[in-house]
Amino acid sequence: MGKIITKKDKVLDHLETYGTITPLEAMEKYNSMRLSAIIFDLKKEGHQIKTNMKRTKTSNYAVYSIERS
């Protein structure tokens, strides 16, 4: 059997491929309603991820980005 790919794996791959991810992208692409929890776990593992808060007229949301070495 192969390795099970988790939502955390998918989010990390997304960050490494595209550089950023938002909660809406995580929900639409990976069916993840808890992106902040995944980001928290990735940070605990040592990944350098920044949080940038964005504001619109109707909502606030986070844009997470990974620091590339």
N, C-alpha and C positions, 0 to 999 in steps of 0.2 A: 504494500500500500504506500501511496505517496503522502507527503506532508499535507496536513490540513491547512488551508489558507484562511486565516482569520481576518476579521474586519480591521484589526490593528495592522496586520501585514498589508492589507489593501490600502489603508490610509498612508502608511509609511511609503509604499511604492508610489502612490499618487504624489506625495510631497517630493519625493526624490525625482520624479519624472517631470512634474509641472511647476514645482516650487511653492505653490500655495494651495490651500483648500479652505472652503467655507462650510458651515453647517448644512446649507442647502445642497451643495455639491455632494457632501457625504451622504445625505439622505437620499438624493436622487440616484447616485451611482452605486452606493454600497449598502443601502437600506439601514444606515446608521443614524439613530436618533440621539446618540450620546457621544458626539465627536469630542467634546471637552474632556470626557473621561478617557477616551483613547489617547488624546494628546497628553493628558496628565501621565498616563502609563509610559508613553514614549519618552517623555522628559525624564521620568524616573530611571529609565534604561540608559540615559545619557545623551539622547538625541537633542541637538540644539535647535529648538523650535521657538519662534517668536510669535506673540499674539498682538495683533493690531486691530483695535476696535473701530468699526465703521458705523456711521450714523446716516440714516435716511429720514425722510419726513415721518415715516410710520414705524420704523424699528431701528434697533441697534443689533449688530452682529459682529462676530469675530472673524478675522482672516488670519489663518495660521500659515506661517512660512518657515521653511527649514533653511538653516544656514549651511551653505555648501562650502566644503573645504577646498 
